[in-house]
Amino acid sequence: MARSDGSLEEEYPHLRTFPHHHHLPDHSIVESPLSGSPRQDIRVVLHLIEHFLTGNE
């Protein structure tokens, strides 16, 4: 999250994937399921889209 001076606030530094994180429907914060590699992450994203579209969240 950006501060008023434009710097980034260090949220959730305890997560292995810091600064990347994921917000769950129950408002909990967990490690990001993404690796930073587009070739690997596209599989994760497509899987999540499929589950969303089929109602299998």
N, CA, C and O atoms as a Maestro MAE file, in Angstrom:
{
 s_m_m2io_version
 :::
 2.0.0
}

f_m_ct {
 s_m_title
 :::
 protein
 m_atom[228] {
  # First column is atom index #
  i_m_mmod_type
  r_m_x_coord
  r_m_y_coord
  r_m_z_coord
  i_m_residue_number
  s_m_chain_name
  s_m_pdb_residue_name
  s_m_pdb_atom_name
  i_m_atomic_number
  :::
  1 25 0.855 -1.158 0.000 1 A "MET " " N  " 7
  2 3 0.000 0.000 0.000 1 A "MET " " CA " 6
  3 2 0.904 1.226 0.000 1 A "MET " " C  " 6
  4 15 1.894 1.271 0.731 1 A "MET " " O  " 8
  5 25 0.567 2.217 -0.816 2 A "ALA " " N  " 7
  6 3 1.388 3.419 -0.914 2 A "ALA " " CA " 6
  7 2 1.047 4.387 0.214 2 A "ALA " " C  " 6
  8 15 -0.115 4.557 0.582 2 A "ALA " " O  " 8
  9 25 2.067 5.003 0.743 3 A "ARG " " N  " 7
  10 3 1.896 6.046 1.754 3 A "ARG " " CA " 6
  11 2 1.717 7.376 1.046 3 A "ARG " " C  " 6
  12 15 1.889 7.462 -0.170 3 A "ARG " " O  " 8
  13 25 1.375 8.407 1.792 4 A "SER " " N  " 7
  14 3 1.158 9.719 1.194 4 A "SER " " CA " 6
  15 2 2.417 10.273 0.530 4 A "SER " " C  " 6
  16 15 2.325 11.099 -0.378 4 A "SER " " O  " 8
  17 25 3.607 9.818 0.983 5 A "ASP " " N  " 7
  18 3 4.851 10.292 0.372 5 A "ASP " " CA " 6
  19 2 5.267 9.453 -0.836 5 A "ASP " " C  " 6
  20 15 6.333 9.677 -1.409 5 A "ASP " " O  " 8
  21 25 4.424 8.483 -1.226 6 A "GLY " " N  " 7
  22 3 4.693 7.664 -2.393 6 A "GLY " " CA " 6
  23 2 5.478 6.393 -2.106 6 A "GLY " " C  " 6
  24 15 5.579 5.533 -2.981 6 A "GLY " " O  " 8
  25 25 6.036 6.247 -0.910 7 A "SER " " N  " 7
  26 3 6.777 5.036 -0.576 7 A "SER " " CA " 6
  27 2 5.800 3.910 -0.273 7 A "SER " " C  " 6
  28 15 4.625 4.150 0.004 7 A "SER " " O  " 8
  29 25 6.296 2.684 -0.326 8 A "LEU " " N  " 7
  30 3 5.439 1.540 -0.060 8 A "LEU " " CA " 6
  31 2 5.455 1.175 1.408 8 A "LEU " " C  " 6
  32 15 6.510 1.121 2.040 8 A "LEU " " O  " 8
  33 25 4.279 0.926 1.939 9 A "GLU " " N  " 7
  34 3 4.160 0.472 3.313 9 A "GLU " " CA " 6
  35 2 4.519 -1.006 3.348 9 A "GLU " " C  " 6
  36 15 4.073 -1.767 2.490 9 A "GLU " " O  " 8
  37 25 5.299 -1.416 4.302 10 A "GLU " " N  " 7
  38 3 5.718 -2.808 4.400 10 A "GLU " " CA " 6
  39 2 4.676 -3.606 5.153 10 A "GLU " " C  " 6
  40 15 4.744 -3.759 6.373 10 A "GLU " " O  " 8
  41 25 3.709 -4.113 4.403 11 A "GLU " " N  " 7
  42 3 2.664 -4.939 4.989 11 A "GLU " " CA " 6
  43 2 3.064 -6.401 4.937 11 A "GLU " " C  " 6
  44 15 3.625 -6.859 3.942 11 A "GLU " " O  " 8
  45 25 2.788 -7.111 5.964 12 A "TYR " " N  " 7
  46 3 2.940 -8.561 6.023 12 A "TYR " " CA " 6
  47 2 4.362 -9.058 5.735 12 A "TYR " " C  " 6
  48 15 4.531 -9.987 4.947 12 A "TYR " " O  " 8
  49 25 5.372 -8.469 6.346 13 A "PRO " " N  " 7
  50 3 6.749 -8.897 6.083 13 A "PRO " " CA " 6
  51 2 7.037 -10.318 6.558 13 A "PRO " " C  " 6
  52 15 8.065 -10.890 6.196 13 A "PRO " " O  " 8
  53 25 6.147 -10.895 7.359 14 A "HIS " " N  " 7
  54 3 6.340 -12.266 7.851 14 A "HIS " " CA " 6
  55 2 6.027 -13.316 6.782 14 A "HIS " " C  " 6
  56 15 6.374 -14.485 6.956 14 A "HIS " " O  " 8
  57 25 5.384 -12.927 5.691 15 A "LEU " " N  " 7
  58 3 5.040 -13.888 4.649 15 A "LEU " " CA " 6
  59 2 6.257 -14.222 3.800 15 A "LEU " " C  " 6
  60 15 7.066 -13.349 3.487 15 A "LEU " " O  " 8
  61 25 6.379 -15.476 3.435 16 A "ARG " " N  " 7
  62 3 7.500 -15.940 2.612 16 A "ARG " " CA " 6
  63 2 7.540 -15.217 1.268 16 A "ARG " " C  " 6
  64 15 8.616 -14.989 0.717 16 A "ARG " " O  " 8
  65 25 6.369 -14.855 0.739 17 A "THR " " N  " 7
  66 3 6.290 -14.211 -0.572 17 A "THR " " CA " 6
  67 2 6.266 -12.689 -0.477 17 A "THR " " C  " 6
  68 15 5.938 -12.017 -1.455 17 A "THR " " O  " 8
  69 25 6.607 -12.138 0.683 18 A "PHE " " N  " 7
  70 3 6.622 -10.692 0.893 18 A "PHE " " CA " 6
  71 2 7.412 -10.015 -0.225 18 A "PHE " " C  " 6
  72 15 8.496 -10.488 -0.567 18 A "PHE " " O  " 8
  73 25 6.913 -8.937 -0.801 19 A "PRO " " N  " 7
  74 3 5.752 -8.143 -0.398 19 A "PRO " " CA " 6
  75 2 4.444 -8.610 -1.026 19 A "PRO " " C  " 6
  76 15 3.400 -7.990 -0.823 19 A "PRO " " O  " 8
  77 25 4.496 -9.690 -1.780 20 A "HIS " " N  " 7
  78 3 3.290 -10.175 -2.456 20 A "HIS " " CA " 6
  79 2 2.447 -11.004 -1.497 20 A "HIS " " C  " 6
  80 15 2.966 -11.824 -0.739 20 A "HIS " " O  " 8
  81 25 1.150 -10.780 -1.543 21 A "HIS " " N  " 7
  82 3 0.233 -11.501 -0.659 21 A "HIS " " CA " 6
  83 2 -1.120 -11.630 -1.327 21 A "HIS " " C  " 6
  84 15 -1.369 -11.030 -2.373 21 A "HIS " " O  " 8
  85 25 -1.996 -12.419 -0.715 22 A "HIS " " N  " 7
  86 3 -3.309 -12.737 -1.279 22 A "HIS " " CA " 6
  87 2 -4.351 -12.549 -0.193 22 A "HIS " " C  " 6
  88 15 -4.173 -13.005 0.937 22 A "HIS " " O  " 8
  89 25 -5.452 -11.869 -0.542 23 A "HIS " " N  " 7
  90 3 -6.556 -11.655 0.392 23 A "HIS " " CA " 6
  91 2 -7.629 -12.714 0.144 23 A "HIS " " C  " 6
  92 15 -8.129 -12.846 -0.973 23 A "HIS " " O  " 8
  93 25 -7.976 -13.460 1.176 24 A "LEU " " N  " 7
  94 3 -9.006 -14.498 1.072 24 A "LEU " " CA " 6
  95 2 -10.382 -13.906 1.377 24 A "LEU " " C  " 6
  96 15 -10.475 -12.841 1.987 24 A "LEU " " O  " 8
  97 25 -11.456 -14.592 0.955 25 A "PRO " " N  " 7
  98 3 -12.813 -14.091 1.222 25 A "PRO " " CA " 6
  99 2 -13.100 -13.835 2.705 25 A "PRO " " C  " 6
  100 15 -13.918 -12.978 3.039 25 A "PRO " " O  " 8
  101 25 -12.430 -14.573 3.593 26 A "ASP " " N  " 7
  102 3 -12.665 -14.368 5.032 26 A "ASP " " CA " 6
  103 2 -11.801 -13.240 5.603 26 A "ASP " " C  " 6
  104 15 -11.716 -13.068 6.819 26 A "ASP " " O  " 8
  105 25 -11.158 -12.473 4.708 27 A "HIS " " N  " 7
  106 3 -10.329 -11.314 5.046 27 A "HIS " " CA " 6
  107 2 -8.969 -11.675 5.637 27 A "HIS " " C  " 6
  108 15 -8.241 -10.791 6.088 27 A "HIS " " O  " 8
  109 25 -8.622 -12.943 5.641 28 A "SER " " N  " 7
  110 3 -7.290 -13.314 6.098 28 A "SER " " CA " 6
  111 2 -6.289 -13.046 4.971 28 A "SER " " C  " 6
  112 15 -6.660 -12.970 3.799 28 A "SER " " O  " 8
  113 25 -5.038 -12.905 5.341 29 A "ILE " " N  " 7
  114 3 -3.961 -12.612 4.392 29 A "ILE " " CA " 6
  115 2 -3.018 -13.804 4.382 29 A "ILE " " C  " 6
  116 15 -2.569 -14.254 5.437 29 A "ILE " " O  " 8
  117 25 -2.714 -14.318 3.189 30 A "VAL " " N  " 7
  118 3 -1.836 -15.473 3.046 30 A "VAL " " CA " 6
  119 2 -0.784 -15.184 1.976 30 A "VAL " " C  " 6
  120 15 -0.841 -14.163 1.291 30 A "VAL " " O  " 8
  121 25 0.172 -16.095 1.847 31 A "GLU " " N  " 7
  122 3 1.191 -15.956 0.816 31 A "GLU " " CA " 6
  123 2 0.534 -15.952 -0.554 31 A "GLU " " C  " 6
  124 15 -0.492 -16.600 -0.758 31 A "GLU " " O  " 8
  125 25 1.118 -15.231 -1.478 32 A "SER " " N  " 7
  126 3 0.604 -15.190 -2.836 32 A "SER " " CA " 6
  127 2 0.774 -16.547 -3.499 32 A "SER " " C  " 6
  128 15 1.812 -17.189 -3.336 32 A "SER " " O  " 8
  129 25 -0.239 -16.996 -4.252 33 A "PRO " " N  " 7
  130 3 -0.085 -18.256 -4.973 33 A "PRO " " CA " 6
  131 2 0.759 -18.095 -6.242 33 A "PRO " " C  " 6
  132 15 1.058 -19.081 -6.916 33 A "PRO " " O  " 8
  133 25 1.141 -16.856 -6.567 34 A "LEU " " N  " 7
  134 3 1.908 -16.585 -7.779 34 A "LEU " " CA " 6
  135 2 3.401 -16.569 -7.479 34 A "LEU " " C  " 6
  136 15 3.824 -16.174 -6.392 34 A "LEU " " O  " 8
  137 25 4.187 -17.000 -8.451 35 A "SER " " N  " 7
  138 3 5.635 -17.107 -8.261 35 A "SER " " CA " 6
  139 2 6.404 -15.904 -8.814 35 A "SER " " C  " 6
  140 15 7.543 -15.656 -8.419 35 A "SER " " O  " 8
  141 25 5.782 -15.165 -9.721 36 A "GLY " " N  " 7
  142 3 6.480 -14.082 -10.402 36 A "GLY " " CA " 6
  143 2 6.929 -14.490 -11.796 36 A "GLY " " C  " 6
  144 15 7.403 -13.657 -12.569 36 A "GLY " " O  " 8
  145 25 6.782 -15.768 -12.118 37 A "SER " " N  " 7
  146 3 7.123 -16.277 -13.441 37 A "SER " " CA " 6
  147 2 5.836 -16.355 -14.271 37 A "SER " " C  " 6
  148 15 4.965 -17.172 -13.970 37 A "SER " " O  " 8
  149 25 5.700 -15.517 -15.315 38 A "PRO " " N  " 7
  150 3 4.470 -15.549 -16.106 38 A "PRO " " CA " 6
  151 2 4.136 -16.927 -16.665 38 A "PRO " " C  " 6
  152 15 2.964 -17.300 -16.714 38 A "PRO " " O  " 8
  153 25 5.127 -17.678 -17.081 39 A "ARG " " N  " 7
  154 3 4.861 -19.016 -17.629 39 A "ARG " " CA " 6
  155 2 4.265 -19.956 -16.589 39 A "ARG " " C  " 6
  156 15 3.405 -20.776 -16.911 39 A "ARG " " O  " 8
  157 25 4.711 -19.844 -15.362 40 A "GLN " " N  " 7
  158 3 4.176 -20.684 -14.290 40 A "GLN " " CA " 6
  159 2 2.863 -20.105 -13.764 40 A "GLN " " C  " 6
  160 15 1.913 -20.842 -13.498 40 A "GLN " " O  " 8
  161 25 2.819 -18.796 -13.619 41 A "ASP " " N  " 7
  162 3 1.653 -18.156 -13.011 41 A "ASP " " CA " 6
  163 2 0.409 -18.229 -13.880 41 A "ASP " " C  " 6
  164 15 -0.702 -18.228 -13.350 41 A "ASP " " O  " 8
  165 25 0.561 -18.291 -15.202 42 A "ILE " " N  " 7
  166 3 -0.608 -18.359 -16.064 42 A "ILE " " CA " 6
  167 2 -1.444 -19.596 -15.747 42 A "ILE " " C  " 6
  168 15 -2.670 -19.552 -15.839 42 A "ILE " " O  " 8
  169 25 -0.802 -20.680 -15.381 43 A "ARG " " N  " 7
  170 3 -1.538 -21.898 -15.006 43 A "ARG " " CA " 6
  171 2 -2.385 -21.665 -13.750 43 A "ARG " " C  " 6
  172 15 -3.533 -22.101 -13.666 43 A "ARG " " O  " 8
  173 25 -1.793 -20.972 -12.784 44 A "VAL " " N  " 7
  174 3 -2.516 -20.680 -11.544 44 A "VAL " " CA " 6
  175 2 -3.702 -19.770 -11.842 44 A "VAL " " C  " 6
  176 15 -4.808 -20.010 -11.359 44 A "VAL " " O  " 8
  177 25 -3.474 -18.735 -12.631 45 A "VAL " " N  " 7
  178 3 -4.530 -17.780 -12.955 45 A "VAL " " CA " 6
  179 2 -5.665 -18.461 -13.729 45 A "VAL " " C  " 6
  180 15 -6.837 -18.254 -13.418 45 A "VAL " " O  " 8
  181 25 -5.325 -19.260 -14.723 46 A "LEU " " N  " 7
  182 3 -6.353 -19.954 -15.499 46 A "LEU " " CA " 6
  183 2 -7.156 -20.919 -14.628 46 A "LEU " " C  " 6
  184 15 -8.368 -21.052 -14.798 46 A "LEU " " O  " 8
  185 25 -6.488 -21.582 -13.708 47 A "HIS " " N  " 7
  186 3 -7.173 -22.494 -12.784 47 A "HIS " " CA " 6
  187 2 -8.169 -21.717 -11.916 47 A "HIS " " C  " 6
  188 15 -9.303 -22.157 -11.727 47 A "HIS " " O  " 8
  189 25 -7.750 -20.576 -11.397 48 A "LEU " " N  " 7
  190 3 -8.637 -19.768 -10.561 48 A "LEU " " CA " 6
  191 2 -9.822 -19.230 -11.365 48 A "LEU " " C  " 6
  192 15 -10.943 -19.184 -10.858 48 A "LEU " " O  " 8
  193 25 -9.581 -18.827 -12.607 49 A "ILE " " N  " 7
  194 3 -10.664 -18.349 -13.471 49 A "ILE " " CA " 6
  195 2 -11.656 -19.473 -13.741 49 A "ILE " " C  " 6
  196 15 -12.868 -19.265 -13.686 49 A "ILE " " O  " 8
  197 25 -11.140 -20.664 -14.034 50 A "GLU " " N  " 7
  198 3 -12.009 -21.807 -14.295 50 A "GLU " " CA " 6
  199 2 -12.915 -22.091 -13.099 50 A "GLU " " C  " 6
  200 15 -14.114 -22.316 -13.259 50 A "GLU " " O  " 8
  201 25 -12.334 -22.080 -11.903 51 A "HIS " " N  " 7
  202 3 -13.124 -22.337 -10.702 51 A "HIS " " CA " 6
  203 2 -14.153 -21.240 -10.463 51 A "HIS " " C  " 6
  204 15 -15.268 -21.517 -10.020 51 A "HIS " " O  " 8
  205 25 -13.784 -20.003 -10.753 52 A "PHE " " N  " 7
  206 3 -14.715 -18.900 -10.591 52 A "PHE " " CA " 6
  207 2 -15.897 -19.054 -11.555 52 A "PHE " " C  " 6
  208 15 -17.051 -18.902 -11.156 52 A "PHE " " O  " 8
  209 25 -15.605 -19.355 -12.818 53 A "LEU " " N  " 7
  210 3 -16.651 -19.450 -13.837 53 A "LEU " " CA " 6
  211 2 -17.565 -20.656 -13.651 53 A "LEU " " C  " 6
  212 15 -18.734 -20.615 -14.035 53 A "LEU " " O  " 8
  213 25 -17.042 -21.720 -13.069 54 A "THR " " N  " 7
  214 3 -17.861 -22.914 -12.852 54 A "THR " " CA " 6
  215 2 -18.524 -22.938 -11.483 54 A "THR " " C  " 6
  216 15 -19.293 -23.848 -11.174 54 A "THR " " O  " 8
  217 25 -18.226 -21.944 -10.671 55 A "GLY " " N  " 7
  218 3 -18.835 -21.876 -9.348 55 A "GLY " " CA " 6
  219 2 -18.194 -22.797 -8.333 55 A "GLY " " C  " 6
  220 15 -18.776 -23.061 -7.282 55 A "GLY " " O  " 8
  221 25 -17.002 -23.291 -8.630 56 A "ASN " " N  " 7
  222 3 -16.294 -24.203 -7.716 56 A "ASN " " CA " 6
  223 2 -15.238 -23.463 -6.915 56 A "ASN " " C  " 6
  224 15 -14.094 -23.910 -6.831 56 A "ASN " " O  " 8
  225 25 -15.607 -22.353 -6.335 57 A "GLU " " N  " 7
  226 3 -14.637 -21.570 -5.575 57 A "GLU " " CA " 6
  227 2 -14.282 -22.345 -4.363 57 A "GLU " " C  " 6
  228 15 -13.473 -21.891 -3.554 57 A "GLU " " O  " 8
  :::
 }
 m_bond[227] {
  # First column is bond index #
  i_m_from
  i_m_to
  i_m_order
  :::
  1 1 2 1
  2 2 3 1
  3 3 4 2
  4 3 5 1
  5 5 6 1
  6 6 7 1
  7 7 8 2
  8 7 9 1
  9 9 10 1
  10 10 11 1
  11 11 12 2
  12 11 13 1
  13 13 14 1
  14 14 15 1
  15 15 16 2
  16 15 17 1
  17 17 18 1
  18 18 19 1
  19 19 20 2
  20 19 21 1
  21 21 22 1
  22 22 23 1
  23 23 24 2
  24 23 25 1
  25 25 26 1
  26 26 27 1
  27 27 28 2
  28 27 29 1
  29 29 30 1
  30 30 31 1
  31 31 32 2
  32 31 33 1
  33 33 34 1
  34 34 35 1
  35 35 36 2
  36 35 37 1
  37 37 38 1
  38 38 39 1
  39 39 40 2
  40 39 41 1
  41 41 42 1
  42 42 43 1
  43 43 44 2
  44 43 45 1
  45 45 46 1
  46 46 47 1
  47 47 48 2
  48 47 49 1
  49 49 50 1
  50 50 51 1
  51 51 52 2
  52 51 53 1
  53 53 54 1
  54 54 55 1
  55 55 56 2
  56 55 57 1
  57 57 58 1
  58 58 59 1
  59 59 60 2
  60 59 61 1
  61 61 62 1
  62 62 63 1
  63 63 64 2
  64 63 65 1
  65 65 66 1
  66 66 67 1
  67 67 68 2
  68 67 69 1
  69 69 70 1
  70 70 71 1
  71 71 72 2
  72 71 73 1
  73 73 74 1
  74 74 75 1
  75 75 76 2
  76 75 77 1
  77 77 78 1
  78 78 79 1
  79 79 80 2
  80 79 81 1
  81 81 82 1
  82 82 83 1
  83 83 84 2
  84 83 85 1
  85 85 86 1
  86 86 87 1
  87 87 88 2
  88 87 89 1
  89 89 90 1
  90 90 91 1
  91 91 92 2
  92 91 93 1
  93 93 94 1
  94 94 95 1
  95 95 96 2
  96 95 97 1
  97 97 98 1
  98 98 99 1
  99 99 100 2
  100 99 101 1
  101 101 102 1
  102 102 103 1
  103 103 104 2
  104 103 105 1
  105 105 106 1
  106 106 107 1
  107 107 108 2
  108 107 109 1
  109 109 110 1
  110 110 111 1
  111 111 112 2
  112 111 113 1
  113 113 114 1
  114 114 115 1
  115 115 116 2
  116 115 117 1
  117 117 118 1
  118 118 119 1
  119 119 120 2
  120 119 121 1
  121 121 122 1
  122 122 123 1
  123 123 124 2
  124 123 125 1
  125 125 126 1
  126 126 127 1
  127 127 128 2
  128 127 129 1
  129 129 130 1
  130 130 131 1
  131 131 132 2
  132 131 133 1
  133 133 134 1
  134 134 135 1
  135 135 136 2
  136 135 137 1
  137 137 138 1
  138 138 139 1
  139 139 140 2
  140 139 141 1
  141 141 142 1
  142 142 143 1
  143 143 144 2
  144 143 145 1
  145 145 146 1
  146 146 147 1
  147 147 148 2
  148 147 149 1
  149 149 150 1
  150 150 151 1
  151 151 152 2
  152 151 153 1
  153 153 154 1
  154 154 155 1
  155 155 156 2
  156 155 157 1
  157 157 158 1
  158 158 159 1
  159 159 160 2
  160 159 161 1
  161 161 162 1
  162 162 163 1
  163 163 164 2
  164 163 165 1
  165 165 166 1
  166 166 167 1
  167 167 168 2
  168 167 169 1
  169 169 170 1
  170 170 171 1
  171 171 172 2
  172 171 173 1
  173 173 174 1
  174 174 175 1
  175 175 176 2
  176 175 177 1
  177 177 178 1
  178 178 179 1
  179 179 180 2
  180 179 181 1
  181 181 182 1
  182 182 183 1
  183 183 184 2
  184 183 185 1
  185 185 186 1
  186 186 187 1
  187 187 188 2
  188 187 189 1
  189 189 190 1
  190 190 191 1
  191 191 192 2
  192 191 193 1
  193 193 194 1
  194 194 195 1
  195 195 196 2
  196 195 197 1
  197 197 198 1
  198 198 199 1
  199 199 200 2
  200 199 201 1
  201 201 202 1
  202 202 203 1
  203 203 204 2
  204 203 205 1
  205 205 206 1
  206 206 207 1
  207 207 208 2
  208 207 209 1
  209 209 210 1
  210 210 211 1
  211 211 212 2
  212 211 213 1
  213 213 214 1
  214 214 215 1
  215 215 216 2
  216 215 217 1
  217 217 218 1
  218 218 219 1
  219 219 220 2
  220 219 221 1
  221 221 222 1
  222 222 223 1
  223 223 224 2
  224 223 225 1
  225 225 226 1
  226 226 227 1
  227 227 228 2
  :::
 }
}
